[in-house]
């Protein structure tokens, strides 16, 4: 199979984005939140677990703790007991309390609106920051690359194949940002997640329901 030129890959990526946006016009973040701080906390909890699990945990969490100040002063054991179903609850508790303390100390209790500031918070990666910036503020400083987006990007040939066991999501994000118009970054991430959950499953993708079937080389699948 001949190597695809960057120009052709870019044109294909733009068309994939357009078709997915048409297929999923209501695509958005699946986490439940009422303000930027709740979204930040929920996204921290979403690491290594499902959004459904997080959404079962957060009602009680946000009933007990509603502000960065309250998280900063939380009793470790009490917070751990609430978020335990989300997994890795020791580390997530440290991140939530640490994020609350730093928000209070340096940001006046407000969730910042830049990538550089957000990734200073404990438990906040580029992915977490992009979720908060894009979903809460409509700011596109990056593209959310979760397990669905990384898997589909590699399968669709939008990012270079990776030889390491652990997928480098930073490289995938960089590839996608070079291919796609800036004003599509937020929606593209949401649409790829929805497509990955509803159609392009890891083991048995539903090719007959795929709106980008003709544009996908199906790397790593049949």
Secondary structure as GFF3:
##gff-version 3
##sequence-region A 1 222
A	DSSP	alpha_helix	6	23	.	.	.	ID=ss1
A	DSSP	alpha_helix	36	45	.	.	.	ID=ss2
A	DSSP	alpha_helix	51	64	.	.	.	ID=ss3
A	DSSP	alpha_helix	68	72	.	.	.	ID=ss4
A	DSSP	alpha_helix	76	83	.	.	.	ID=ss5
A	DSSP	three_ten_helix	84	86	.	.	.	ID=ss6
A	DSSP	alpha_helix	89	107	.	.	.	ID=ss7
A	DSSP	alpha_helix	115	118	.	.	.	ID=ss8
A	DSSP	alpha_helix	126	132	.	.	.	ID=ss9
A	DSSP	pi_helix	133	137	.	.	.	ID=ss10
A	DSSP	alpha_helix	147	155	.	.	.	ID=ss11
A	DSSP	alpha_helix	169	179	.	.	.	ID=ss12
A	DSSP	three_ten_helix	182	184	.	.	.	ID=ss13
A	DSSP	alpha_helix	185	198	.	.	.	ID=ss14
A	DSSP	three_ten_helix	207	209	.	.	.	ID=ss15
A	DSSP	three_ten_helix	213	215	.	.	.	ID=ss16
###
